[in-house]
Amino acid sequence: MKITILSACIFLAIRSTTTFAGNPINIPVKVSELFHHSFPEVKNEIWYKIQDSYEAYFKSQDGSSCKIYYSRTGKLLYTFKYYQG
């Protein structure tokens, strides 16, 4: 039971705070919820704070790279998908 609770706490801490150049950033809950609703299969995204927006970067199962940008209120701003040639 203790291991389950500890694992859940660690998972939530990792999902809500990621690092960029060693500095933790807090992703607004609304942004995180919208991202995971749109991309439920993604578990290893990396978050960046860029001015007043947030970028989620991840590699798709097909090998492509994706960048998804959200405003601080959770509005989807841009999506980019990069393919290997």
Secondary structure, 3 states (H helix, E strand, C coil): CHHHHHHHHHHHHHHHEEEECCEEEECCHHHHHHHHHHCCCCCCCEEEEECCEEEEEEECCCCCEEEEEEECCCCEEEEEEECCC
